[in-house]
Amino acid sequence: MSDARTSAHILVIGGGFSGVAAAAALRARGHVVTLLERHAVLGGRARSDARSEGAVDTGAQLIASSFTHTMRLLAAARLDATNARDVFVRDGKRLPIRFGSIASMLRFGGLGPGDKLKLGTTLLPLLARHAGSLRADDNDGLEALDGVSARSFVERAISERAANVLVEPPLNAFYGARGRETSLAFFLALGRYGSDATLLASRDGWSHVLATAADGVRLELNAHVDVIQITPAGAVARDRTHREWRADAIVIATSAAVAHAFLGPIVGETHALVRWLASVVTRPTWTVMLTLEQPLRAETFGVLADPSEATMVSACALPAGRWTAEDRSAGIVLAWPTPDAVERLANHPVAEIVAAMMPEIERLVPETRGAVARARVFRFDEGTPLAEPGFLAHRAFGRGLEEALELPVALAGDYLTMPLVEGAVVSGERAAGRIARILARA
C-alpha cells in the first residue's frame, strides 16, 4: 500500500452523487482516483437521458439551496433557480402548492382553517425546535421523532385529510414510500431542507453536473464491476468483461444490495456488517417518460395526485415547467408510480407498465391524451432506501460496523444516512474521510 504521505490510488465503484462526492474529496486530498460506473453516464438514481433536444433527468429533478454539502460539491457547475410551481389534483381541481414551503402550506386551498391552525401549533413548532438536528450529517436528539411514523403523527396531530395532503404526495412520488412506513424524523428533515429554500436544477442534466464535479478523476464508464478482492497489496476490481483495476483502497458507492454482494465473499455472509447490509429496506421504482407529438405549455412543474384517488400514478412532472414553456424539454412528461403500483407491476414488461399508468397520467396531464409519440421506462431496480421508523438508529449502527471493518474499504450511499441527495453527498465525504484514516494507519 502507498505511503499515506504520498499520493495513493483509490477506486470508487459507483458514479452517483455519493460516488462522485467521495471521488472529489479524495482527489482534493491529492490522491489518484479512478471512478467506475456501470452506466454510460454518471448520476445513479439521478442520471440523465441524453437526447438531441437536450438532456432530461430521469430520476432526481431538483435540489435545495439548503443542501450545503451538495452545493459545495457542485460549486463549479452551473445551477439555475427554478420556478418549480406544483399543483395538487383532487376531484379534478388543481390546487397550487409548494411542498416544503411553510408559507405555501398555510395558503394551500386543500386544507381547511382548522387543519392550518393545528399545523401551526403542532408540526411547525416541532420543525423549528429540532431544525438544528434535522440534517443528513447530524441527527442527535431525534430519537422520539424517529420512533413514530409520519402519517400516524400527522393524522393524530392534525387530521387524516392533512396526512393525505402533506405526507403522502411527496413521499409517494419522490421517495417511493408510504407515510405509515416513513419516520417522522425523515419527514421533518424534508421540511427543514425544503422550508423556503431556493430550488435548483441544471439545464444540462445531473449527469453533466456530476461530470463537472468529478474534474481530475479518471472516469471509466460502462464498467459493470461484479467482483472485488482485497489482497496484501491493496484492492482489485473486475468487471464482467474481465477488465481489472488495482488500487490501494476502494470506496463502494453502490446500493446496499450491491455492497452486500461485494463484501459477502470477502468477510463471510455471517459478518455483522454483511448482515446489516441485507437488512436495509429498499423499494425499486421507475420513471415513465413520454415524448409528445408537440410541445405543451408548461405552466407548472409537478402535478401530484391526491393519494385517496391514485392507484397507479403518484405524480407527473413537466421538466420545462422548471423554467419556461420555451425550454427544450417542453414536449416531455415524466410520471412516477405509486408504491402500490411498484409492488404490483415491478416485474411486468414496459408496455404493460405504460398501459396501466396512462389513464391516470392523462387525468393529471390532460394534454397527453392522444398526443404520445413515444414512451420509455427508466428502471431503478437498485431501489430507494426506505426511512422507516427507527432508521436513524439503524443507520448509526451500520456506520459503526463499517468503521470497525479492518479492510482498505469504505462504503458510501444514502442508505447510510438519509435517502436524499444531501445524504448521498454526506456519505461520500464520510467515505473519503475513512479512506484517509486507513491510509494514515497503513
N, C-alpha and C positions, 0 to 999 in steps of 0.2 A: 504494500500500500504506500502511496506517496506520502512524503513528509507533510504534516499539516501546515508547515510554514511556507510551502511551495504550492503551486497550482496542482490540484487533484483533478481527476476526470470523473465526472458524475453522470450517470444515466438517469433520465427521468422518463418513466413509461406513462404516457397519457398526456394529451395536449389540450385538456380543458382548462378552465380557469385555475384550478388547483395546481396542475402540472406546470402551466406557464408561470404562475406565481413562484413555485419552487425553483424552476429553472432560472428565472430572472434574479431571484435573491441569491442563488448560488453563483451565478455569473457576476453579480455585483461584488461578491466576496473574492473574485479573482480566479475562480475555478473554470475549467473547461467543461462545458455541459452539452450533452447530446440528448435531445428530446425525441422520443419515438412515439409516433401517433399512428393508430391503425387506420384512420380515415384519410381522405385526400386533402382535408383541411383541418385546421385547429378548431377547437371550440367545445368538443364533447357534447353535452346536452344544450350548449349554446351555439352549435355550429351553424354556418350559413350555407345556403344553396346558391352557387354562382350561376347567374342567368345572363343572357345577352343584354337585358334591360337593367341589370344591376343585381346585387346580392340581396337575398331575402333570408332573414333569420328564421330558422325553423323551430327553435326551442325558446330559450330565454329571449325576451324582447327589450326590456328596459332595465336600467339600473338607477338607483337613487344617489343623489349627490352626497347623502349621508353615509354612503359606503366608503369610509375613509381609507381603508386598506386597498380597496379596489381602485379608488381614484388615484392613489399613489402609484399603483401598478400601471395604470393606463395614462399616466401623465403625458407621455409623448404622443398619444393618439388623439385624433380629432373626435370629440363627442359633442353632440348638439342637444340643446334643451328641446323638449318636445311639447306639443300641445296636449297630447295624450288624454283627450276627453273621453270618458266612458259613459255608457248607459246601462241601466239595469232594466231588463224586459220582464214585465209582469202583466198578464192579461192583455197582451198586445200593446201595452203602453210602454214608452221608452222614457225612463226617468234618469236624468243626468246624475252622475255620481263620480267621485274620485276616491277610490279605496285608499285608506291610509291617511287621508286628509281630514283632520278634525273639523275644520270649517265646513267641508263638503258634507260630512256625516250629519252635522247639525242643520244643514239646509236641505238635506235629501227629502224628497217628497214621498218616499216609500215608507217613512216612519212617522208615526203619529206624535203629537206633543208629549204624551205620557212616556213613550219609549225614549224620546230625546231627553226628557228630564232625567230618567233613570240612567241613560247613557252618560249624562253629565255628572251624575252623583255617584256612579259606581265604576264604570270602566275607565273613564278619563282620569280620575284621581289615582287609580291603580297604575295606569300607564305613567303618569307623572312621577309617582313615588318611586318607581323602580326603573326609571329611564336610564340611570347610570349603569345598571347591570343587564339591561336587555340588549346585549351585544353579542356578536359572534365570537369575540375574544375575551369576554368576561361575564360570567353568569353567577357570581356569588350572591347568595341571599334570595334565590328564586325557588327554593325547594317547595314551598307551599303552592306557588303558581304552577310548578311543573307537575304536581301530582293530580291535577284536575284537568278535564278536557275543556277545550274552548267552547264547544257547543253547550255542555251542561252548565257552565258558568253563565254564559250569556242568556240562556233560557231562564235560569233561576233569577239572575240579577235584573234582567230586562224583560224579555218575552221570547216566545218561540218565533214570532214574526221577525223580531230583531236578529235572531240567530240565522234565519234564512236570508237576511239581507247582509249582515255584517260579517258572518263567519263563513258560510258555505261557498259563496261565489269565488272569493279569492283563493281559498284553499282547494276547492274542487278544480278550478281552472288552471292555476299556476303551480300547484304542488301535488296534484293527483290524490288529494287527501280529503277525508270527511272530517267535519268538525268534531264528531264524537271520538275520533281516533287521533286527535291532534292536541298536544299540550297547550294549555293556556299560556305558558311562558313563551312558546314559539309564536303563538298568535299575537301576543302583545309585542314581541320583538318586531314582527312585521309592521305593527302600528308605529313603533318607535322609529324605525328606519324610514317609513313612508310618510310620517307626520309632516306634511307641508314641505317636504324636500323637493328639490327640482328633479324631474325625471329626465334621464338622458338616454340617448341611443346613438348608434353610428350609422350614417348613410351608406357606409361601405360594408357593414355587417360585422358581427363579432369575430368571425374568423380572421378578417383583415386586421382588426384592432389587436387581437392577440398575437398575430404575427409581428406587428409593430412592437408590442411589449416584449417579445422574445428576441429582440435585436441582439446579436452577438452569440446567440445559442445555435448550435448545429441542429437543424431540423431534419428528421427522417420521417417522411410521410408514407402512408401505405405500408407501415411496418407493424404487422399484426403479431406482436410478441406472444408466444404461447408457453414459454418456459424460462425461468431464471434459475441460476445456480450461484451459490456462494462458495468460493474457493479460498485457500490461504492467500492467494494473490489479489482477491477482490471479488467483483461481481461480473456475471456473464448473463446476457440476454440473447435469446434466439427466437427468430420468427418462423412461421410455418414454411418459408422457402429456404430455411437453413442458413439464412444470414445470421451473423453473430456480431455482438458488440461486447467489448470488455471495458471495465472501468474499476475505479477504486471503491465506489459505493453506488447505491441505487435508490431512487425515490419511486415508489409505486403509487402513481397518482391516477388510480382507476376506481371503479366501483368496489364496494366491499366484497362482492362475489368474486371478482377477478383477483383481488388481493388474496382472498382465501385460496383460490386455485394456485396462485404462485407460491404462497408460503407453506401450504399444507405438505407438499413433498419435501420441503426443506427441514421444517421443525416438527412435523408429525401432526396428524389430524386431532390428536388429543391435547395439543398445546393450548393453553388458556387463550392466547390471542387468536388462534385459528378458530376456536370455538366461539369466541366473541364476534369475529367477523361473520360467522354463519348466523349469528343472532340478529344482525342488522336487518330490519324490515324495510323492504322497498316495494314499489309498485311500478311496473312498466307503464309507459304511455306512448302516445304518438301524436303527430300533428298532421292533419289533413290540409293540404294546400290546393286551393282551387285557382286556376287561371281562367279569367273571364274573357269572353269574346271582345269586350270593350271595357275601357276604364270606367270606374264608378266614382261618384262624388263622395269622398271620404270625409265626412264632417265629424266623425268620431273615430276613436281607435279601438277600444274594447267594447264588445257587446256581450254582456253577461246575462245568463238565463236565471230566472227565479228557480231555485232548486226544487221547489214544490211542483214545478211544471216540467222540468228537464229530466229526461231519461237517458238520452244518448249524447247530448252536447252541453258542456258546461259553459263554454264561451267561444266567441269568434273574435278575430282581430282583423282590422283593415290596416296593414302596415303603412299605407300612405297617410292614414289619419294621425300618424305621429307628427307630421309636418303639414303638408298641403295636399290638395287633391291633384296637383300637377306633379307629384312625386312619381318617380319611375315605376314604383310598385302599385300604381293606382288600380291595376287590374287584378290584384291578388287578394284573396280572402283566406285566412287561416282559421282552423277550428280545432278545438280540443275536446276529448271525450270526458264524460262523467266517470267517476270511479266505478260505478256500476257497469258502465259500458265497457270499461277496460277488462273487468272481470268476466264479462260475457263474451267479448269479441277478441281477446288478446291473440288467439291462435288462428283467427279467421283470415281468409285471403283479403287482399287490399280491396277488391271490388265489392265484397260483402260489407266491409267496414264503411266504405264511402256510401253505399246504398242505404245502410242503416242510419247513418248520420245526416244524410241530405235533407230529409223533411224538417228536422229541427234547425239545420243551418239556414234553410230557406225561410223559416219563421223568424229567425234572428236577423238575417240579412236578406230581405226580400229580393234585392237586386240580383241574387244568384240564380233565381228561378228561371230555368230555360236558357241561361247565359254561360254555362260552364263549358269551356273549350277543352280543359284538361284537368285531371285530378291526380294528385300524388299523395302518398302516405310516407311520412318520415317516422320511422320507428325508433324509440329509445328504450330498447329492451333491457338495458342495464338498470333502468328504473330510478325513480326519485326516492331518496330515503324518507321514510315517514317519521315525523317528530311526535311520536306517541307520548302520552303522559308518562313521566319518568325518564324521558330521553336524555335530559341533561346529565343525570347521574350515570346513565348507561354510557354516554359518550365519554364522560370523565374517566370511568372505569377502563374503557378501551384504550384511551390515551395513556393511562398508567401502564397497562400491559405492554403497549408498544414501546414506551420509554425503557422498560426493563429488558427488551429484546436485545440480546448480545450479538447482533449482526450488523454489518455496514448497510443497513436498510432503514428507510423511513417511509411511512405511509402518508398520503395526502388525499383529501377528498372531503366533500361537505358532509359525508356520513360521520365524520369525526367531530364535527362542530354543529353548525346549523345548516339545513338544506336551503341555503341562499348563495348567490354569487359571492357575497361578502364572506360567508362561511367557507366557501371553497378557497378563496384567496388567503384567508387566515390560516387554513390548514396547510396550504402550500408554503407559506412563510415559516410555520412551525416545523415543517419537514426539513426545510433548509437549515434551520437552527439545530435540529437533531443531527443532521449530517455533519455540520460544523463541529459539534461536540464530539461526535465519533472520531472525526479526523484529528481533533485535538488530543484525544486519548491514545491514538494509534502510535 
